[in-house]
């Protein structure tokens, strides 16, 4: 995507849209300075997806949304409102998907700051988020003490992309059979960004 000089946070493209194989949802970022980002990405979504729905009520950011085989978890937070979560549940139902509103831990910017889906059965999560019980039915791998930032990882095909600097998490996932590739995210982490923020990913 081309740079949007008027929207410096637009590099975090995941917050403006939710994407699936044949459909996308244009979201409504919760920060007032980001309100125009969704309209900017709309033409690209229209070109790439057969169906594009638009969130009309409340706010919701993609960083708060985790798509799992048992449903789409929508973390209510400072950026994703209760109204936005409920409106998103209705849109997901139109796509044949189940939306499940949950709570993002206090003080955490986005739900996925504290978790990621490693495969259909496995969640990587911080102890604080895992203790809430939102991942009942999944195998949960906890981030070690001091490595909570590792929870925001990305599974792409047969590789798990993990932020560098979390060796115990990398070792634990390797022992479980995951293929790990580490990426430097130290600078972008200074503004509370994780790996998933900067891309949209979907199966084709």
GIJO-V868762 format. One record per residue. N is the residue number from 1. OMEGA is omega in radians with two decimals (NA if undefined). D_FIRST is the distance of its C-alpha to the first C-alpha in Angstrom with 2 decimals. Layout:
[[N;OMEGA;D_FIRST] [N;OMEGA;D_FIRST]]
//
This chain:
[[1;3.10;0.00] [2;3.10;3.81] [3;3.07;6.52] [4;-3.05;8.84] [5;-3.14;12.20] [6;-3.10;14.19] [7;-3.06;12.90] [8;3.10;13.22] [9;-3.08;13.28] [10;3.02;9.84] [11;3.09;9.09] [12;-2.94;11.37] [13;-3.11;9.14] [14;-3.06;12.24] [15;-3.05;14.28] [16;-3.07;12.82] [17;3.05;13.37] [18;-2.99;15.91] [19;3.09;15.53] [20;-3.05;18.38] [21;-3.05;19.26] [22;-3.07;19.67] [23;3.10;18.70] [24;3.06;16.44] [25;3.05;17.49] [26;-3.04;15.71] [27;3.12;17.12] [28;-3.13;18.52] [29;-3.04;17.89] [30;3.12;21.30] [31;-3.12;20.83] [32;-3.12;21.59] [33;-3.10;19.14] [34;-3.00;16.24] [35;-3.09;17.66] [36;-3.06;15.22] [37;-3.09;12.02] [38;3.13;12.97] [39;-3.13;13.46] [40;-3.11;10.05] [41;-3.07;8.53] [42;-3.13;11.69] [43;3.12;11.04] [44;3.10;8.46] [45;-3.12;11.19] [46;3.13;13.81] [47;-2.97;12.74] [48;-3.05;12.68] [49;-3.13;15.64] [50;-3.06;19.20] [51;3.10;19.78] [52;3.07;17.93] [53;-3.07;20.17] [54;3.06;19.83] [55;-3.05;21.50] [56;-3.00;23.92] [57;3.08;26.13] [58;3.11;25.92] [59;3.05;22.93] [60;3.09;21.17] [61;-3.08;18.41] [62;3.10;17.11] [63;3.11;18.53] [64;-2.98;21.88] [65;3.14;21.64] [66;3.13;22.95] [67;3.14;23.31] [68;3.12;26.61] [69;-3.11;29.02] [70;3.12;31.37] [71;-3.14;29.00] [72;-3.13;25.90] [73;-3.11;26.88] [74;-3.10;25.71] [75;3.07;26.56] [76;-3.00;27.84] [77;3.05;27.12] [78;-3.11;26.70] [79;-3.14;23.20] [80;-3.05;24.15] [81;3.09;27.28] [82;3.10;30.08] [83;3.13;29.52] [84;3.13;25.84] [85;3.14;26.85] [86;3.10;29.52] [87;3.12;27.37] [88;3.06;24.85] [89;-3.14;27.88] [90;3.12;28.79] [91;3.13;25.40] [92;3.10;25.43] [93;3.09;28.96] [94;3.13;27.79] [95;-3.14;25.78] [96;-3.10;28.88] [97;3.14;27.72] [98;3.06;29.71] [99;-3.08;28.26] [100;3.08;30.25] [101;3.07;30.08] [102;-3.12;31.02] [103;2.97;31.28] [104;-3.12;29.10] [105;3.09;31.57] [106;3.11;32.49] [107;3.12;30.70] [108;-3.06;27.70] [109;-3.11;24.34] [110;3.10;22.95] [111;-3.09;24.85] [112;2.93;22.74] [113;-3.04;23.48] [114;-3.14;26.82] [115;3.01;26.25] [116;3.12;24.43] [117;-3.12;25.43] [118;2.98;26.59] [119;-3.03;28.02] [120;-3.06;29.57] [121;-2.93;32.47] [122;3.07;31.36] [123;2.95;29.75] [124;-3.04;29.24] [125;3.00;30.14] [126;3.09;31.74] [127;-3.11;35.44] [128;-3.13;35.02] [129;-3.13;32.66] [130;-3.11;34.60] [131;-3.13;37.81] [132;3.12;36.67] [133;-3.08;37.26] [134;-3.09;33.96] [135;3.08;33.70] [136;-3.12;37.17] [137;3.09;37.36] [138;2.88;34.81] [139;-3.09;35.67] [140;3.04;34.41] [141;-3.09;33.89] [142;3.02;34.33] [143;3.12;32.72] [144;3.10;35.58] [145;-3.13;36.76] [146;-3.13;34.57] [147;-3.12;31.61] [148;-3.14;30.21] [149;3.12;26.77] [150;-3.03;26.63] [151;3.12;26.44] [152;3.13;22.65] [153;3.12;22.07] [154;3.00;19.98] [155;3.08;21.74] [156;-3.06;19.95] [157;-3.09;22.51] [158;-3.10;25.54] [159;2.98;24.07] [160;3.07;23.85] [161;-3.05;21.48] [162;3.07;23.42] [163;3.09;23.11] [164;3.11;25.63] [165;3.13;28.76] [166;-2.99;30.04] [167;-3.12;32.58] [168;3.06;34.75] [169;3.13;31.97] [170;3.14;30.87] [171;-3.12;34.53] [172;-3.13;35.10] [173;3.09;32.23] [174;3.13;33.32] [175;3.09;36.84] [176;3.07;35.64] [177;3.12;34.25] [178;3.05;30.52] [179;-3.01;28.78] [180;2.95;27.08] [181;-3.12;24.46] [182;-3.13;24.11] [183;3.13;21.20] [184;3.13;21.62] [185;-3.03;20.36] [186;-3.08;23.11] [187;-3.09;21.21] [188;3.12;18.51] [189;3.13;21.47] [190;3.08;23.10] [191;3.01;20.99] [192;3.14;21.67] [193;3.07;18.48] [194;-3.06;18.85] [195;-3.01;17.22] [196;-3.02;16.05] [197;-2.87;14.23] [198;3.10;11.08] [199;2.95;10.21] [200;-3.02;11.15] [201;3.10;13.92] [202;3.12;16.23] [203;3.08;19.09] [204;NA;19.24]]
//
